[in-house]
Amino acid sequence: MTVRGKLTWAFGALAALVLAVAGFSVKALGESDLRFANFVDGINARALEVAKVRTAVDRRAIAARNIMFTTQASDIATIKAEALRADEDVQRSLSALKKMVNDSSDVSEEARQLVAKIEQIESRYRPVALKIVDMASQGDYESATLSINNECRPLLAALISATNEYQDQTEKRAAEMLAAA
């Protein structure tokens, strides 16, 4: 084999090797991009939606508490409106979360059960919270206080616990995804 032939063969092999490495790199970059997109649009989006649910639940609970300590009619109306806005936000975020979970194929059974648990507790807590806001806005503080102590606080604690469980499960799954990536 001539020197020219050897150089041509070596250059051809080197060019083929560079093309193979570039091909593998493009494939790996595409897979990495897909994993990132799945994380952002999947588990991270659902975690953010649960945080929105929790924040709105807290806003509604704070408004229900605040209305108990307010005596000015204008302040009562403002706080009641805030409680109702927070309630709408809870319902909107919870609906969005349920849709995300139902439309996604990468959601674990544990996550689905936790979302169902959050929804079930919220369906029991919501009427109690709104009833307290109504009673307090009408001046029935004694009944509202009893309702807070007997019904509201245990349900709110259960709802907070359920959202915390979901957040913990999400953080665990995100760490697993990071390790796999």
C-alpha positions, 0 to 999 in steps of 0.5 A: 500500500502506498503512503497516499493510500495509507493516508487516505485510509487513515483519514477516512477512518478518522472521518468515520470515527468523528461522524460516529461520535457526532451522531452519538452526541446528537442522539444523547443531546436529544435524549437529554433535552427530552428528559429535561422537557419531561421534567419541566412539563411533568413532575415539576409542573405538577409540583408547582401546581400542588404548591399553588393549591397549598398557597390558596388553601393557606390564603383561604384559611387565613381569611377565615381566621381574619374575619373572626377578628374584624369588626368593621363592615368594610373590612369584613366584606374585603376579607370575605371577598379574599376568602372567596377568591382564594377558594376559586384559586384552590378549585382552579389549581386542583382541577389543573393538577387533576388534569395534569395527572390524568393526562400524563403517563409518567405519574406513579400510582402513589402520586395518583393516590396522593392527588386523590387524597388531596381532592377528597380532603378538600371536598370535605374541608371546602364547605366547612371553610366557606361556612365559617366565613359566612357565619363570621361575616354575619356576626355569628362568631360563637358558631364559627369558633366552634366550627373552627375547633371541631371541624376546620382545624382537623381537616386543614391539618389533614389537607396540609399533611396530604400536600406535604406528602405529595411534595415529599414524594415529588422531591424523592421522584425528582432525585431519582430522575436526576440520578438516572439522568 
